[in-house]
Structure formats: C-alpha cells, structure tokens
Amino acid sequence: RRRGDLEQQLRTVIDELGKASAKAQGLPTPVTSAARMEANRHVLYILRAPDGRGTPKGAVIGFLKVGYKKLFLLVRFEGSGE
C-alpha cells in the first residue's frame, strides 16, 4: 500500500512539473505528464533541493526529460535559383 502512495505522489509531482513547464514556455497544454511518461520510453531526471536553503527541503527545483523522438526538418526555398 505504501508503494502505491509513493507512486501516486510521484505522478502528482510529474504532472505539476509538466504544468509549470508548459506555463514557463507559453504552451497551451503540458508536454510532460505521468501518463505520457508511462506510454513512451523517455527518462525523467528530477533535481530536488538537498538542504532546504532557499527552498523547502526536498522541493523539486528542476527536471530534464530525455528520450528518442522522430524529428522533422522542413526547408523552404524561396526565390529563383538562390
């Protein structure tokens, strides 16, 4: 039962990080969420405050999400012969 509580707390932290990140980037919706993390093979690194100086002890102060994505590049050529 305790494990389930910890998992739910972690899901909440991830969802809140996603909301804050979307707001900071001016995005209409979060890109990061617990559900999305479960559905793909990304890895989330979370940085938390170790000693409580300036922030509450254990407060999340940053995160980095890494993984594989298909990226596309669109190049438009305008003009004649340039």
C-alpha positions in Angstrom: 0.0 0.0 0.0 2.8 2.4 0.8 4.3 1.9 -2.6 1.1 2.9 -4.2 1.0 6.1 -2.2 4.6 6.9 -3.3 3.7 6.2 -6.9 0.7 8.5 -6.8 2.8 11.2 -5.2 5.4 10.9 -7.9 2.7 11.0 -10.6 1.4 14.2 -9.0 4.9 15.7 -8.9 5.5 14.9 -12.6 2.1 16.3 -13.6 2.7 19.5 -11.7 6.2 19.8 -13.2 4.6 19.5 -16.7 2.1 22.2 -16.0 4.7 24.6 -14.7 7.0 23.9 -17.6 4.2 24.5 -20.1 3.3 27.8 -18.4 7.0 28.9 -18.4 7.2 28.1 -22.2 3.9 29.7 -23.0 2.5 26.4 -24.2 -1.3 25.8 -24.2 -1.0 22.3 -22.6 1.7 20.3 -20.8 4.0 18.2 -22.8 5.2 16.2 -19.8 2.8 14.2 -17.7 2.9 10.9 -15.7 0.6 9.2 -18.3 2.9 10.3 -21.2 6.0 9.1 -19.3 4.4 5.7 -18.9 3.4 5.5 -22.6 6.9 6.2 -24.0 10.5 5.3 -23.3 11.6 8.7 -22.1 13.6 9.1 -18.9 12.9 11.9 -16.4 15.7 13.2 -14.1 14.4 15.2 -11.2 16.6 17.7 -9.2 15.5 18.4 -5.7 16.8 20.7 -3.0 19.1 18.8 -0.7 19.3 21.1 2.3 16.3 23.4 2.4 18.3 26.6 1.9 16.2 28.9 -0.2 13.6 26.2 -0.8 11.9 23.6 1.4 14.0 20.5 1.9 13.3 18.0 -0.9 11.5 20.6 -3.1 11.8 19.9 -6.8 13.9 22.7 -8.4 14.3 21.3 -11.9 13.9 18.4 -14.3 15.3 17.1 -17.5 13.4 14.8 -19.8 15.4 12.8 -22.4 14.4 10.2 -25.0 14.1 9.4 -28.6 11.8 11.3 -31.0 11.3 11.5 -34.7 12.2 15.0 -35.7 11.4 16.6 -39.0 13.0 19.4 -40.8 11.1 21.5 -43.3 13.3 23.6 -45.6 11.6 26.1 -47.9 13.4 27.6 -50.8 12.1 30.9 -51.9 13.1 32.9 -54.9 14.5 31.8 -58.2 17.8 29.9 -58.3 19.1 31.1 -55.0 
